[in-house]
Amino acid sequence: MAYQMEDVVDEWSTAVLKLQIERVENAAMPKKQVSFCCIIPSPFICFKQVASRHDIAHKIKDIKEQLDDIERERTRFNFVSSWSEERPRRLITTSAIDISEVYGRDMDKKAILDHLLGNNCQEKSGLYIVSIVGTGGMGKTTLAQLAYNHREVKAHFDERIWVCVSDPFDPIRVCRAIVEALQKESCNLHDLEALQQKIETCIAGKKFLLVLDDVWTENDQLWEQLKNTLTSGAVGSRILVTTRKESVVEMMRTTYMHSLGKLSEDKSRALFYQIAFYGKNREKMEDLKEIGEKIADKCKGLPLAIKTLGNLMRSKHNKEEWENVLCSEVWKLDVFGRDISPALLLSYHDLPPEIKCCFSFCAVFPKDSVIDRDELIKLWMAQSYLNSDGSKEMEMVGRTYFEYLAARSFFQDFQKDDDGNIIRCKMHDIVHDFALFLTQNECFIVEVDNQKKGSMDLFFQKIRHANLVVRESTPNFASTYNMKNLHTLLAKEAFHSRVLEALGHLTCLRALDLSRNQLIEELPKEVGKLIHLRYLNLSYCDSLRELPETICDLYNLQTLNIQQCFRLQKLPQAMGKLINLRHLENYGADSLKGLPKGIGRLSSLQTLDVFIVSSHGNDECQIGDLRNLNNLRGRLSIQGLDEVKDAGEAEKAELKNKVHLQYLTLEFGEKEGTKGVAEALQPHPNLKSLCIFHYGDREWPNWMMGSSLAQLKILYLYSCIRCPCLPPLGQLPVLEKLDIWGMDGVKYIGSEFLGSSSTVFPKLKELAISCLDELKQWEIKENEERSIMSCLNDLMMRGCPKLEGLPDHVLQRTPLQKLDITGSPVLKRRYRKDMGEDGHKISHIPEVKY
C-alpha cells in the first residue's frame, strides 16, 4: 500500500494498541534482564537532557513502576521468555508444509468453476464478472488460484491473466501488468491510452480469463478506465474478482457474487490437526486433542489463522505449552478489529528476537510482491540482522531464519527448486498489514509528492526503510527532503535521477536498490560517501556504461548486483579494496571483457556468476586468480579458456578445492589442443551440474568418467565439434539429465557411450541429442544383459537428419513416456505409428512428437 503523508500521522488509538503489544512482548523477559533497558517508543525519539538529579530520580522511579507493571503482565499473559542473556537460542529446524488439500471449499470451488466455464448460466452482453467476497484471511485468493489453475479452465480460455490490484487502484500499473501477462515479457509503455490500445489488440476475438485479486477501490471512474479496454474479447470471457467489500461488488456491476464463509467446526479442526499434529505420535495426539479442539475453535473458521496457529503448535510438544496458548489473554486484546489475528500475534511473539527483526523488515516490500529468498537474506545481512558466532556463514543463518518464518506461515505461495528448497515466496496481505503495523514509524512504501514538502521532510527524518516512488514532478530531490537517517532505499523503476541527486546526503544508507532503470548511464562519484552501504543492486540497468572508481571506497559492501547490465564496459580497477564483498552478481553483463586483477584477492567472495580469463595483460584477471576464491558457491561460469596457455597455468585455478561449487560452466572457444588445460580444470566431486561449451580437442578429459563426478546430476555438452565420440557417461552414478547439442564430429554412438559399469545410466530421466548433423547410427548390442537407462522417461532426438534408427533397448525396455524426433526425417518415416515399418515399437509411448 502506498502511503500519502496524512496516512503516516500517528493516531492515539494506534499508539495505545502498540503499547499493549509491546508490554506483552516485553513482559516475556525476566525482570532482572529488563531492568538494564530503556523502554522507548521509537529509535528516533531521544530523551531530553536531564537537568537535575531530582529529575533523574523521578525517571528511575517511573521506570521501576513500569517494570513492576510489566512483570505483573508477564504473569497474567502466561508468556515464557524467548530471550537469553548468553546467546540466541538454537532454533528448532522444521520444514514448511504445503497444504495440498484445501479443506471445506469443494462446493465453493464448484460454484466458481460453473460460472467461469459457462455451466448453468446464460451468456449476456457486456462483461461477465464473478466476485468472491469475504473477510481477510478467509481464503479468497486461494479459491481464485484453485479455479485459475484448474485443468478445465486452462483448456477453456485462450488467455489467462492474473493481476494483484491491491490499494491504491492504479489503472496504468494494472494495465501494464495485463499487457506483460499477455505478451509474456516486460512492457515499457507508460501512457494509459497506449496500454489500453495494446490490451484491446491482444485480446481481440479471444476468450480470456482476467483475475483481479484484492480489489479495494469504490471509485467507478478508475474502474471504467480498465473496464472499457476489456470489451473486445470473445463471448465467454470472464473477470474474476476477489475483494473484502460488497460495495466494490456493486460498483463493478458484478454478474455473480459468491460470499465466502468461514470453515465449519469439523473442517477447521481437521485442518488444524493436519498441521499441528504433524510428526507427533498417536499417544501425544490423543493427549493434546481436547486442547487442540479448543485452540482450533478460537480461530473462528479463518483458514489463515488456523494455518498460522497450527504451525505454531507444531513446534510445541507438551501439554503445558498448549494450555498457555489456549489461556493466553492475547485472545482478549482489542487490536483484532484491525484484521490483526490473535493467531498472528501469538505466533509472532513466539519468534526469537533476532527473527522478529527479519520478519518486520519485510514490510518494506509492496503487497503481493514475489520475494526472492536469497535477495531477502542479503538485505537482512545489510541491516546486521544475521550476526553469526563464526560457526555458520551469515547466509546459512539467514536461510535458517527464512525457513523458520515459512514454517510458521509468515510466508506463502512458495516456488521451489528441483531439490525442494523454497527459493521465492509471497506474504499474505494480512500478514503484510501486520508487518506494517509493527514498523509504523520506520518502514514505508512512499509516493513522493513535492507539494507536501513541509510534512514529508519531518517524515523522512524518522523512517529507516523506504520503498520509494518518485514522481516526475518532484524537482531537486536531493535538497527537498532530509533523508539522512535512511537505512534502506528500494527504488525500482522509479525516476532515479531524483534519487541519484540525493546519494551524497544518504550517509546512513545500508541497502540501495536502483534496479530496472532504463535511464541511468553512470553513477555519480558521490556514491563513495555511502560508507555504511552493504547492498547495491543495479541489475537490469540497460543504459549503465560505467561505475565510478569511488565505489571501491565502500569497504563495508557485501553485495554488488550488476546482472543484465549488458552495456557495462568495465569494472573499477581498485575492486580489490572491497574486502567484505561476498556477492558479485554479474551474469548477463556481456560487454565486460575482463575483471580487475584485485578480484582474485576477495577471499570472502561467495557469488561470482562469470569469471573472464582476459587477454589484456596484467591489469585483468587470469585463470590463476581463481586460486584464493575457495568460498565460491552456487554457480560459476569460466569464459575465455582459449586464452589459457597450458595445463600448468590452468592448475593454478585449483578448481578441485572449490568444494561449495554446484554448477560449473567451462567455455573453451573451439581452440585445438586444449585437453591438457581441460584435464587441469577438474572440479570437486561435489559438483551437481556441468556445462561444457566449444571444447576443441578430440579427446575428453579423464575426470569426466565415473567417480570423479560422483554427484553430477546434470550434464550439457554444446558445440564440441571436433570430438568424434562421446565419453563413457553411462558410468555417472546419479546423472539425471544429459543434453548433447551440435557435435558434428560424432557419426556413431556405441558401447563406448555406456562405459563399463554393471548398471548403465541408473538414474537418467531425460536424454536430449540434438543437431548432430552427421550422426548415422546409435547402437546398443542385443547381447547386453546389463541394466541400461532403467529410469529413462523423456528422449529427444531432434535435428539428426541422417540418423537411421533408435536402439530397441531404449524404445522397448525403458519406462519411456515422451519421444521427440522432430527434424529427423528418417526416424519420422520409420517410426510413424500408422504406416512406419517400426511404428509398433513405439505404440506404447504416450507422447510422441514428429
ABEGO torsion letter per residue (X at the ends): XBBBAAAABBBAAAAAAAAAAAAAAAAABBAAAAAABBBBABAABBBBBBABAAAAAAAAAAAAAAAAAAAAAAAAAGBBBABBAABBBBBBBBBBBBBABBBGAAAAAAAAAAAAAGBGBBBBBEBBBBBBBBBBGAGAAAAAAAAAABAAAAAABABBBBBBAEOBBBAAAAAAAAAAAAAGBBBABABAAAAAAAAAAAABGBBBBBBBBGBABABAAAAAAAAAAAAABBBGBBBBBBBABAAAAAAAGBABBBBBBBBBAAAAAAAAAAAAABGBBAAAAAAAAAAAAAAAAAAGGBAAAAAAAAAAAAABABAAAAAAAAABAAAABAAAAAGBBAAAAAAAAABBAAAAAAAAAAAABBBGBBBBAAAAAAAAAAAGAABBAGABBAAAAAAAAAAAAAAAGABBGBBBBAAGBBABBBBBAAAAAAAAAAAAAABBBBBBBAAAAAAAAAAAAABABBBBBBBAABBGAAAABBAAABABBBBBGBBAAAAAAAAAABAABABBBABGBAABABBBAAAAABAABABBBABGBAABABBBAAAAABAABABBBABGBAABABBBAAAAABAABABBBABGBAABABBBAAAAABAABABBABBBBBAAEAABBBAAAAAABAABBEBBBBBGAAABABAAAAAAAGAAABAABABBBBBAGGBBGAAAAAAAABBBAABABBBBBGBABABBBAAABEAABAABABBBBBGBAABABBBBAAABAABABBBBBGBAABABBBAAAAEABABBGAABABBBBBGBAABABBBBBAABABBBGAABABBBBBGBAABABBBAAAAAABABABBBABGBAAAAAAABAAABAAAAAAAABABBBX
